[in-house]
Amino acid sequence: MSSPLGRIVEIVETGRHLSKERGFLVVSAGAREVGRVPLDDLAAVLATARGTSVSVALLTALAERGLPFVVPGTNFAPAALLWPLAGHHAASRRMAMQIERTRPMEKRLWALVVAAKIRRQGWALQCAGLPAGAFVRLARAVKAGDPDNLEAQAARRYWTLLFGAAFRRDADAAGANALLNYGYAVLRAAVARAICAAGLHPALGIFHRHPENPTPLADDLMEPFRPIVDAAVRRLLDAGVTEVTVAAKRQLAGLLWQDEVTAAGHSPLMTALLRCAQSLADSYLTGEPDLQFPLLRLRETADGRTPERLSDHVASADVRSSGDDEAAAQGGDGV
């Protein structure tokens, strides 16, 4: 199964073997070839079927192109992600600056991420015809490091509003949760590719840290884009889709090519992810946090008035510094 544009390839039938032949990913069932896709047309490969085998030559070719190979685990939550060591020509310098980042810098970057996520949650609610003014106000109140945990405050309101009072986010649950897992797996793969293209190292996260998570930076940067998946899952549920069907997978994978309004004009989400990762790399190089996210345009209300507009761009000037930045610079624990 692949996305409408043939960019995300998922192996869902057991007994398939993946190999490389010249410039193609070749899918075989025994001695019979069942499909091939040009490697240069790929964005990611997902191996969902348990009986899948893959050649080292193919994995090498994917890594050389900065293409993630994702192994989903239970209920489509990602279990593993192949990460290329070779990548951007400027990776060495950028990774060095990434390593040297300060704690105050991390806290300011995380505030930008949280503010952008809350704004995008407001966007998702408005897409569903729900009120979102509180999310605009919450986003404006985010401080460096989010010491007031406004991300969690927004999440508690957000999930209830978007999916109903009975909904609980549980990666092991079925229905909406399984759909969210699949959409997030696709998004995480796209973010991982963008990080690689920007010459950054995925293990050096801004906020997320866990000894069993090899790509915390991907989890950081995907946060403001998760509501795009959430909104799509809400539409699927409204249409009566409650399982991860082939049609649902196509819609969720196709989100990577939906139009986003950016400072450079209309671009696919994939391109917006690349710009976001690049802006993070530039932030490390300049020492000034400045993350580029898509512009959010809100619909007009029924009476013709324009609702409160979500901020187009989140720069460090939009975020108030918390009082413990100085302590963090001297070795404080921070967030």
Phi, psi and omega in degrees: 000138178225167180288168181304330180261008177069024184263321177261121179250127178239134177262112186247347180256135184290158177083011180270144176243132180253131181215173178248132174226110186055240182258026185236147163273123183249131178252125183235149171241101188067232179269001185258129175280130181248353177175159176210149180223134176301132180301325182287352178265358186272153168246329180190161176234130178246126179253090183277321183292136184292330184271019183282137172239156185215145180275150177296325179300321178292315180300321178296316180296321177296316181296320180297334180263003181070028183262124181285143173248113189253135175247100178291144177259218182299132175057033175072006172288136185294134178257330182204154179217120176286125183244127181286136176280322177279148181189231187299143182294336180257018187300321185300310181293318182293319178294325178298316178292326177296319179294324184276003181302147180266163178296317176302322177298315179301317183293322178291320177297317181296325177297322178296318179296313182296315180299317179294323179296315181295320177298317181291329174297319175299320177299315181297321179294318179293327176299329180269006179077025183250156181291144183221009183302323180297329181287326174298316180291319178299317181299323180289339184269357183293131178253168179303127181082355182048057182295337179272002179053048179292336176301314180290321178299317179295319182299318181299320179285320188297307185298320180295317180293317187282320186241003177102158186296335183275352185285139172227132178286113183219111184297341181266355183274164180268193176065231183302322181296319178295319177298318177298316179304314182295314179299320178293325179297318177295315180297317180299320178297319180293320178294320179299319178296319180297320179298316179298315181296332180275357179077027179253163180258128186289342183281347183260085184283167175275313183234313183293133177214124177202132183299339181261005180251109182280349184228058181296332180295325176297320178293326177294306188288338181279346184307311182291349181257351179303319181300340175296318175293317181302316181296321179293321178294321176301318178295320178298316180296320178297331179273004178089008180270118182237002179233160181278079179277170177300318180297320179295319178299319180298319180294318182290319177294326180292348178300332182296343181246011175287151182288135171237141177274122180234173179298338180265006182110195180283132180217152173296156179304322178305317180291322177297323177295319178298318180294323179295313179297321179296320179294329176292317177300317178296325179297319178294323183288322183269340184081007181241111181299126182199093185260137182262120176237160177302155177277140183252115179258129182260148178288159173280154178282173183298330181271008175091355179278145177274125178296170177305126188277135177285145182301133179294321192218141181250107176248167184298334179294339180280352187246128178280138178282139177279160186290348183260017177299318182296319179296322180295324179295337180263012175109012178293161183287334179068219185289000000 
